[in-house]
Amino acid sequence: MSVSAIIPTYNCAHLLPQAIESAIHQSHRLGEIIVVDDGSTDNTEECVRPFLSQIRYVKQENRGLAGARNRGIRESTTEFVAFLDADDVWLFEKTEKQLSAFGSLPDVALTFTDALVLSPSGKTMPTFMFGKGAREGYVFDVLLRSSFILPSTVMIRRSCFEDVGLFDEGLTCVEDLDLWLRISRKYQVKMVAEPLAVWRRQEDSLTSKITNMAYGSIQVYRKWLSKSCDLSSEERRIVKRQISKCYFDIGFTLREQSQMLALRNLFLSLEWNLGNFKSWRAVLTTLLPASLRERLKTSGARRKSLRE
């Protein structure tokens, strides 16, 4: 069984060589390693030069992460495709153990693993799947509630793309969740329950990260509501609750920056789920003067510390 590693990169020259080396040195030799440079303006070309005898380097105009991954899929020729972000690395036995999982379950279209997590400062954190439990089989409804699959841990049967399509390049972010949903709607997935990749958390602004991820998730969920495929009444209820949760996350995050924007998103949350208690409470507290909100927050923190 042969595997293509697809490494999309954009202005990540300082970390890309580590990703490439981790793919080259897998215990199961990869069929090909495809680095897709999505219009980088740093010294990416220079940093891949030492690896050109062991990789395929493809450069394109900037099309975003989904476009770079899709280019890699189209360039690949093997039975299986695995993704590795340029700022992450694989551990030595990742490919071997995932192929073994596929071999025992012919109906599985996607396998994923747990991952070690590094903070922006380099501190080791609990693994990505810590506390989440095993998630495998037909997991569509579980994925609707929470995305638990990291792209750098994923390996997919190539034939699956012919059935469900590639990454949606029209989505601004979380295009990976959309693809995992399309796959899990029709196929089983298998989790290899050990950390076989290292995921580096990026030092983004917390506010922008939460709002971007939430808006991207809303795009995905609304897409699924509008799809002609028949969601059950329970699945539609889950999707609407998830949209409500996303608007809550945005509204709650923006409370200190813009009361108007916060309230707008909190009311949108209630439009999608009138019974969202968190949104009602956040609306009421957002309408309070900032000084009173701060006093309530301090009082709550004090009570919590006394209980502990």
ROVO-357999 format. One record per residue (C-alpha): residue number from 1; residue in one letter; x, y, z. Coordinates in steps of 0.5 Angstrom, whole numbers, plus 500, padded with zeros to 3 digits. Each point is the difference from the previous one (the first is absolute). Layout:
N
+-----+------+-----+-----+-----+
!  nr ! rest !   X !   Y !   Z !
+-----+------+-----+-----+-----+
! NUM !    A !   X !   Y !   Z !
...
+-----+------+-----+-----+-----+
//
This chain:
308
+-----+------+-----+-----+-----+
!  nr ! rest !   X !   Y !   Z !
+-----+------+-----+-----+-----+
!   1 !    M ! 500 ! 500 ! 500 !
!   2 !    S ! 503 ! 507 ! 498 !
!   3 !    V ! 499 ! 506 ! 503 !
!   4 !    S ! 501 ! 508 ! 498 !
!   5 !    A ! 501 ! 505 ! 505 !
!   6 !    I ! 498 ! 507 ! 498 !
!   7 !    I ! 503 ! 506 ! 503 !
!   8 !    P ! 496 ! 506 ! 499 !
!   9 !    T ! 505 ! 506 ! 502 !
!  10 !    Y ! 499 ! 508 ! 500 !
!  11 !    N ! 506 ! 504 ! 503 !
!  12 !    C ! 502 ! 495 ! 504 !
!  13 !    A ! 507 ! 499 ! 498 !
!  14 !    H ! 503 ! 500 ! 507 !
!  15 !    L ! 496 ! 493 ! 502 !
!  16 !    L ! 499 ! 497 ! 493 !
!  17 !    P ! 506 ! 496 ! 500 !
!  18 !    Q ! 498 ! 497 ! 507 !
!  19 !    A ! 494 ! 497 ! 497 !
!  20 !    I ! 503 ! 498 ! 494 !
!  21 !    E ! 505 ! 496 ! 504 !
!  22 !    S ! 495 ! 497 ! 504 !
!  23 !    A ! 497 ! 497 ! 494 !
!  24 !    I ! 506 ! 498 ! 496 !
!  25 !    H ! 502 ! 496 ! 507 !
!  26 !    Q ! 493 ! 496 ! 501 !
!  27 !    S ! 501 ! 493 ! 501 !
!  28 !    H ! 496 ! 498 ! 494 !
!  29 !    R ! 503 ! 503 ! 494 !
!  30 !    L ! 495 ! 505 ! 497 !
!  31 !    G ! 499 ! 499 ! 493 !
!  32 !    E ! 501 ! 508 ! 499 !
!  33 !    I ! 500 ! 506 ! 503 !
!  34 !    I ! 497 ! 506 ! 497 !
!  35 !    V ! 501 ! 507 ! 503 !
!  36 !    V ! 495 ! 505 ! 497 !
!  37 !    D ! 503 ! 507 ! 501 !
!  38 !    D ! 494 ! 505 ! 500 !
!  39 !    G ! 503 ! 506 ! 497 !
!  40 !    S ! 505 ! 501 ! 506 !
!  41 !    T ! 504 ! 507 ! 500 !
!  42 !    D ! 505 ! 497 ! 505 !
!  43 !    N ! 506 ! 496 ! 499 !
!  44 !    T ! 496 ! 493 ! 499 !
!  45 !    E ! 503 ! 499 ! 493 !
!  46 !    E ! 507 ! 500 ! 503 !
!  47 !    C ! 498 ! 496 ! 506 !
!  48 !    V ! 497 ! 494 ! 496 !
!  49 !    R ! 506 ! 500 ! 495 !
!  50 !    P ! 504 ! 495 ! 505 !
!  51 !    F ! 494 ! 495 ! 499 !
!  52 !    L ! 499 ! 500 ! 493 !
!  53 !    S ! 502 ! 493 ! 498 !
!  54 !    Q ! 495 ! 498 ! 505 !
!  55 !    I ! 494 ! 504 ! 499 !
!  56 !    R ! 496 ! 503 ! 495 !
!  57 !    Y ! 500 ! 507 ! 501 !
!  58 !    V ! 494 ! 504 ! 496 !
!  59 !    K ! 499 ! 507 ! 501 !
!  60 !    Q ! 493 ! 504 ! 498 !
!  61 !    E ! 497 ! 507 ! 501 !
!  62 !    N ! 497 ! 501 ! 507 !
!  63 !    R ! 493 ! 496 ! 500 !
!  64 !    G ! 500 ! 499 ! 507 !
!  65 !    L ! 501 ! 493 ! 505 !
!  66 !    A ! 494 ! 497 ! 496 !
!  67 !    G ! 503 ! 501 ! 493 !
!  68 !    A ! 507 ! 498 ! 502 !
!  69 !    R ! 497 ! 493 ! 503 !
!  70 !    N ! 496 ! 499 ! 494 !
!  71 !    R ! 506 ! 501 ! 495 !
!  72 !    G ! 504 ! 495 ! 504 !
!  73 !    I ! 494 ! 495 ! 500 !
!  74 !    R ! 500 ! 501 ! 492 !
!  75 !    E ! 507 ! 499 ! 500 !
!  76 !    S ! 500 ! 494 ! 504 !
!  77 !    T ! 500 ! 493 ! 497 !
!  78 !    T ! 500 ! 495 ! 506 !
!  79 !    E ! 494 ! 496 ! 503 !
!  80 !    F ! 500 ! 504 ! 506 !
!  81 !    V ! 501 ! 508 ! 502 !
!  82 !    A ! 503 ! 503 ! 506 !
!  83 !    F ! 500 ! 507 ! 502 !
!  84 !    L ! 506 ! 504 ! 504 !
!  85 !    D ! 499 ! 507 ! 501 !
!  86 !    A ! 507 ! 504 ! 499 !
!  87 !    D ! 500 ! 502 ! 508 !
!  88 !    D ! 499 ! 493 ! 502 !
!  89 !    V ! 504 ! 493 ! 500 !
!  90 !    W ! 499 ! 493 ! 500 !
!  91 !    L ! 502 ! 495 ! 505 !
!  92 !    F ! 505 ! 494 ! 497 !
!  93 !    E ! 494 ! 494 ! 500 !
!  94 !    K ! 494 ! 505 ! 498 !
!  95 !    T ! 499 ! 497 ! 493 !
!  96 !    E ! 502 ! 493 ! 502 !
!  97 !    K ! 494 ! 500 ! 505 !
!  98 !    Q ! 495 ! 503 ! 496 !
!  99 !    L ! 501 ! 495 ! 494 !
! 100 !    S ! 499 ! 495 ! 505 !
! 101 !    A ! 494 ! 503 ! 502 !
! 102 !    F ! 497 ! 500 ! 493 !
! 103 !    G ! 503 ! 493 ! 499 !
! 104 !    S ! 495 ! 497 ! 505 !
! 105 !    L ! 494 ! 504 ! 498 !
! 106 !    P ! 499 ! 500 ! 493 !
! 107 !    D ! 493 ! 504 ! 501 !
! 108 !    V ! 504 ! 506 ! 503 !
! 109 !    A ! 501 ! 506 ! 495 !
! 110 !    L ! 504 ! 505 ! 505 !
! 111 !    T ! 505 ! 498 ! 506 !
! 112 !    F ! 502 ! 505 ! 505 !
! 113 !    T ! 505 ! 500 ! 506 !
! 114 !    D ! 501 ! 504 ! 507 !
! 115 !    A ! 505 ! 506 ! 500 !
! 116 !    L ! 505 ! 503 ! 505 !
! 117 !    V ! 498 ! 507 ! 501 !
! 118 !    L ! 506 ! 506 ! 500 !
! 119 !    S ! 498 ! 507 ! 503 !
! 120 !    P ! 503 ! 506 ! 496 !
! 121 !    S ! 505 ! 500 ! 505 !
! 122 !    G ! 502 ! 493 ! 499 !
! 123 !    K ! 497 ! 497 ! 506 !
! 124 !    T ! 497 ! 493 ! 500 !
! 125 !    M ! 493 ! 500 ! 501 !
! 126 !    P ! 495 ! 494 ! 501 !
! 127 !    T ! 499 ! 496 ! 494 !
! 128 !    F ! 494 ! 503 ! 495 !
! 129 !    M ! 495 ! 494 ! 501 !
! 130 !    F ! 501 ! 500 ! 508 !
! 131 !    G ! 494 ! 499 ! 503 !
! 132 !    K ! 496 ! 499 ! 494 !
! 133 !    G ! 500 ! 493 ! 499 !
! 134 !    A ! 500 ! 495 ! 494 !
! 135 !    R ! 496 ! 503 ! 494 !
! 136 !    E ! 500 ! 495 ! 495 !
! 137 !    G ! 495 ! 496 ! 495 !
! 138 !    Y ! 494 ! 504 ! 497 !
! 139 !    V ! 501 ! 507 ! 504 !
! 140 !    F ! 496 ! 505 ! 496 !
! 141 !    D ! 496 ! 502 ! 505 !
! 142 !    V ! 506 ! 501 ! 505 !
! 143 !    L ! 504 ! 504 ! 495 !
! 144 !    L ! 494 ! 505 ! 500 !
! 145 !    R ! 500 ! 501 ! 507 !
! 146 !    S ! 508 ! 501 ! 500 !
! 147 !    S ! 506 ! 499 ! 496 !
! 148 !    F ! 505 ! 496 ! 502 !
! 149 !    I ! 504 ! 498 ! 494 !
! 150 !    L ! 507 ! 504 ! 499 !
! 151 !    P ! 502 ! 500 ! 493 !
! 152 !    S ! 507 ! 498 ! 501 !
! 153 !    T ! 497 ! 494 ! 503 !
! 154 !    V ! 496 ! 498 ! 494 !
! 155 !    M ! 501 ! 494 ! 495 !
! 156 !    I ! 495 ! 499 ! 495 !
! 157 !    R ! 498 ! 495 ! 494 !
! 158 !    R ! 501 ! 503 ! 494 !
! 159 !    S ! 494 ! 497 ! 497 !
! 160 !    C ! 496 ! 504 ! 505 !
! 161 !    F ! 501 ! 507 ! 497 !
! 162 !    E ! 497 ! 497 ! 493 !
! 163 !    D ! 493 ! 499 ! 504 !
! 164 !    V ! 500 ! 506 ! 505 !
! 165 !    G ! 504 ! 505 ! 497 !
! 166 !    L ! 506 ! 504 ! 502 !
! 167 !    F ! 501 ! 506 ! 505 !
! 168 !    D ! 495 ! 506 ! 499 !
! 169 !    E ! 504 ! 506 ! 497 !
! 170 !    G ! 494 ! 504 ! 501 !
! 171 !    L ! 501 ! 500 ! 508 !
! 172 !    T ! 504 ! 505 ! 504 !
! 173 !    C ! 502 ! 495 ! 505 !
! 174 !    V ! 499 ! 493 ! 503 !
! 175 !    E ! 499 ! 497 ! 493 !
! 176 !    D ! 503 ! 494 ! 504 !
! 177 !    L ! 494 ! 499 ! 504 !
! 178 !    D ! 496 ! 500 ! 494 !
! 179 !    L ! 504 ! 495 ! 496 !
! 180 !    W ! 500 ! 495 ! 506 !
! 181 !    L ! 492 ! 501 ! 501 !
! 182 !    R ! 499 ! 498 ! 492 !
! 183 !    I ! 505 ! 494 ! 502 !
! 184 !    S ! 496 ! 498 ! 506 !
! 185 !    R ! 493 ! 501 ! 497 !
! 186 !    K ! 502 ! 494 ! 496 !
! 187 !    Y ! 506 ! 496 ! 503 !
! 188 !    Q ! 503 ! 498 ! 506 !
! 189 !    V ! 506 ! 503 ! 503 !
! 190 !    K ! 505 ! 497 ! 505 !
! 191 !    M ! 504 ! 503 ! 505 !
! 192 !    V ! 507 ! 497 ! 502 !
! 193 !    A ! 500 ! 502 ! 507 !
! 194 !    E ! 507 ! 503 ! 501 !
! 195 !    P ! 503 ! 506 ! 499 !
! 196 !    L ! 504 ! 499 ! 493 !
! 197 !    A ! 501 ! 508 ! 498 !
! 198 !    V ! 502 ! 506 ! 503 !
! 199 !    W ! 495 ! 506 ! 500 !
! 200 !    R ! 503 ! 507 ! 501 !
! 201 !    R ! 495 ! 505 ! 503 !
! 202 !    Q ! 501 ! 507 ! 496 !
! 203 !    E ! 500 ! 506 ! 504 !
! 204 !    D ! 494 ! 503 ! 497 !
! 205 !    S ! 496 ! 506 ! 503 !
! 206 !    L ! 495 ! 496 ! 504 !
! 207 !    T ! 494 ! 504 ! 498 !
! 208 !    S ! 502 ! 500 ! 493 !
! 209 !    K ! 501 ! 492 ! 500 !
! 210 !    I ! 493 ! 499 ! 504 !
! 211 !    T ! 496 ! 505 ! 495 !
! 212 !    N ! 503 ! 497 ! 494 !
! 213 !    M ! 499 ! 493 ! 502 !
! 214 !    A ! 493 ! 501 ! 502 !
! 215 !    Y ! 498 ! 504 ! 494 !
! 216 !    G ! 504 ! 494 ! 496 !
! 217 !    S ! 496 ! 495 ! 503 !
! 218 !    I ! 493 ! 504 ! 499 !
! 219 !    Q ! 502 ! 500 ! 493 !
! 220 !    V ! 501 ! 492 ! 500 !
! 221 !    Y ! 493 ! 499 ! 504 !
! 222 !    R ! 496 ! 504 ! 496 !
! 223 !    K ! 503 ! 497 ! 494 !
! 224 !    W ! 497 ! 493 ! 503 !
! 225 !    L ! 494 ! 503 ! 501 !
! 226 !    S ! 499 ! 502 ! 493 !
! 227 !    K ! 502 ! 493 ! 497 !
! 228 !    S ! 495 ! 496 ! 496 !
! 229 !    C ! 503 ! 494 ! 504 !
! 230 !    D ! 494 ! 498 ! 505 !
! 231 !    L ! 503 ! 502 ! 507 !
! 232 !    S ! 495 ! 497 ! 506 !
! 233 !    S ! 496 ! 504 ! 504 !
! 234 !    E ! 505 ! 499 ! 506 !
! 235 !    E ! 506 ! 501 ! 495 !
! 236 !    R ! 497 ! 507 ! 498 !
! 237 !    R ! 499 ! 501 ! 508 !
! 238 !    I ! 507 ! 499 ! 501 !
! 239 !    V ! 502 ! 505 ! 494 !
! 240 !    K ! 496 ! 505 ! 503 !
! 241 !    R ! 502 ! 500 ! 507 !
! 242 !    Q ! 507 ! 500 ! 497 !
! 243 !    I ! 499 ! 506 ! 496 !
! 244 !    S ! 497 ! 503 ! 507 !
! 245 !    K ! 506 ! 498 ! 504 !
! 246 !    C ! 505 ! 504 ! 494 !
! 247 !    Y ! 496 ! 506 ! 501 !
! 248 !    F ! 500 ! 500 ! 507 !
! 249 !    D ! 508 ! 499 ! 500 !
! 250 !    I ! 501 ! 506 ! 495 !
! 251 !    G ! 495 ! 504 ! 505 !
! 252 !    F ! 503 ! 498 ! 506 !
! 253 !    T ! 507 ! 501 ! 498 !
! 254 !    L ! 498 ! 507 ! 497 !
! 255 !    R ! 497 ! 503 ! 506 !
! 256 !    E ! 506 ! 504 ! 503 !
! 257 !    Q ! 501 ! 503 ! 493 !
! 258 !    S ! 493 ! 502 ! 497 !
! 259 !    Q ! 494 ! 499 ! 504 !
! 260 !    M ! 496 ! 501 ! 493 !
! 261 !    L ! 504 ! 494 ! 496 !
! 262 !    A ! 499 ! 496 ! 507 !
! 263 !    L ! 493 ! 501 ! 500 !
! 264 !    R ! 499 ! 499 ! 493 !
! 265 !    N ! 503 ! 493 ! 500 !
! 266 !    L ! 497 ! 498 ! 507 !
! 267 !    F ! 493 ! 502 ! 497 !
! 268 !    L ! 502 ! 496 ! 493 !
! 269 !    S ! 502 ! 494 ! 505 !
! 270 !    L ! 493 ! 500 ! 503 !
! 271 !    E ! 496 ! 500 ! 493 !
! 272 !    W ! 504 ! 494 ! 499 !
! 273 !    N ! 498 ! 497 ! 507 !
! 274 !    L ! 495 ! 504 ! 504 !
! 275 !    G ! 502 ! 495 ! 506 !
! 276 !    N ! 507 ! 502 ! 500 !
! 277 !    F ! 501 ! 502 ! 508 !
! 278 !    K ! 507 ! 502 ! 499 !
! 279 !    S ! 498 ! 505 ! 494 !
! 280 !    W ! 494 ! 503 ! 505 !
! 281 !    R ! 505 ! 501 ! 506 !
! 282 !    A ! 505 ! 503 ! 495 !
! 283 !    V ! 495 ! 505 ! 497 !
! 284 !    L ! 498 ! 502 ! 507 !
! 285 !    T ! 507 ! 501 ! 503 !
! 286 !    T ! 502 ! 503 ! 493 !
! 287 !    L ! 495 ! 506 ! 502 !
! 288 !    L ! 503 ! 501 ! 507 !
! 289 !    P ! 505 ! 506 ! 500 !
! 290 !    A ! 507 ! 497 ! 499 !
! 291 !    S ! 502 ! 502 ! 508 !
! 292 !    L ! 494 ! 496 ! 502 !
! 293 !    R ! 502 ! 494 ! 496 !
! 294 !    E ! 507 ! 500 ! 502 !
! 295 !    R ! 498 ! 500 ! 508 !
! 296 !    L ! 496 ! 494 ! 498 !
! 297 !    K ! 506 ! 497 ! 497 !
! 298 !    T ! 504 ! 501 ! 506 !
! 299 !    S ! 495 ! 498 ! 505 !
! 300 !    G ! 499 ! 494 ! 496 !
! 301 !    A ! 507 ! 498 ! 500 !
! 302 !    R ! 501 ! 501 ! 507 !
! 303 !    R ! 494 ! 495 ! 502 !
! 304 !    K ! 503 ! 495 ! 495 !
! 305 !    S ! 507 ! 501 ! 504 !
! 306 !    L ! 497 ! 499 ! 506 !
! 307 !    R ! 496 ! 494 ! 498 !
! 308 !    E ! 507 ! 497 ! 498 !
+-----+------+-----+-----+-----+
//
